[in-house]
Amino acid sequence: MKNKFYNNFDIKRLKESERSNDYRTPFQIDRDRIIHSSEFRRLQGKTQVFLPGEYDFYRTRLTHSIEVAQIGRSICNYLCKSQKEFFNDEFHIDSDLVEAICLAHDLGHPPFGHAGERILNKLMLDYGGFEGNAQTLRLVTEIFYRDGNRYRGMNPTRAFLDGVLKYKALFSQFERPENHFLYDEQAIYIDFIWENGYESIKNDTELLNNFRSIECQIMDWADDTAYAVNDLVDSISGGFINIAKLSKWKQINCKTDEEEKIVEEIIDWIKEDNYKQKFGAQIGEFIAACSVKKRTTFMDDYTNRYGFELVVPEEIKKRVEIYKKISVDLVFRSPTLHQIEFKGNSMIEKVFKLLEENYIVEPGSSKLLPDFNDRIIRTESEKNRRARLVCDYIAGATDSYAMRIYRRLFDPDYSSLTDLV
């Protein structure tokens, strides 16, 4: 049965596809390309909160992405059943599309979590910056596959590409921004997803970064749900958060009875040792809190994907914000995490500066990168392009691989002739 929510505008790919008569829908093809990619597999070795391998129960970027995808699919199914005035079997948000977007949403994150993202952006400010969401866009459009002596993208559909983009303002529209931008050269993809029809908001960075398709809105709420809840579960399980710390945090931070009640609830769950089950039930509540409302936009003549706004009650958003603030204050700002971040930042910075000297400023004679990377960087005459390719190499590394790169380059006691690629 054809889903009339989508049309030819939505399924159009960046380039004409040679594939015909596939048994899968275009969005299923997008999803399958993500799942079977090396970029997706690498997420198993990238930090979510704690370093992969530190404990066997900690979430990685991979398990987080899988959880976000499950939540995203569930939101689609819930909306289709609960919002009968809008959706039915022949007109609904495609859960395969949302799953693909959720699985891909963190592909561009570098090693060592958000700390790695911040240090790479700092190092790349003179070359166009670095941003995790922008790097995800770069992966799926330009460097998803190796094809002989070059990279190429996965040729995504317009709806998938649009759904991945949480932010659409460009680096040059800000003054040395910290995050929430796309690379300047990626403006062509904004032109593609909106068919050049966004003149009314083109210079408004706030509108650009907040005007999202319904699939992107669902992905964003699924992401918020997953990390607000599951980061707390991992932190409690790992001993970073306990009753004493929560009680002290409550005294300092809670301003209302409702806020105190939320924290006391977590304390009770820890006392009763059923916090995993209770937090798991919270995910179901956050899904069931979703609804949609109609809106009118400049994209309505092209697609239905912007004609709906995801609605989440303020009390639910407040609970999520409290969960996230607890994690930030008690975990992300803890000396242990800061020490790990400092070490990761130091390694990335030292590796980047060496590669900058040897490849970016003026290509030197030393071959410090694997053959493929060394070759494509040396064929680039433009400095910013060389910088972007060096950045791609570092950003694509898992935590453990980034550590091995550092040791090979700077540790005189480290030597492995079998560890050269």
Secondary structure, DSSP 8 states (H G I E B T S, - for coil): ---TT--HHHH-BSS-----S-SS-HHHHHHHHHHTSHHHHHGGGSBSSS-TTSSTT--BHHHHHHHHHHHHHHHHHHHHHH-TTT-BTTB---HHHHHHHHHHTTTT--TTHHHHHHHHHHHHGGGT---HHHHHHHIIIIISEEETTEEE----BHHHHHHH-S---BGGGSSS-SSS-B-GGGHHHHHHHHTT--TTTTT-HHHHHH---HHHHHHHHHHHHHHHHHHHHHHHHTTSS-HHHHHHHHHHH--SHHHHHHHHHHHHHHHTT-HHHHHHHHHHHHHHT-EEEE---TTTTT-STTSEEEE--HHHHHHHHHHHHHHIIIIITSHHHHHHHHHHHHHHHHHHHHHIIIIIIS--S---S-HHHHHHHHT--SHHHHHHHHHHHHHT--HHHHHHHHHHHH-TT---TT---
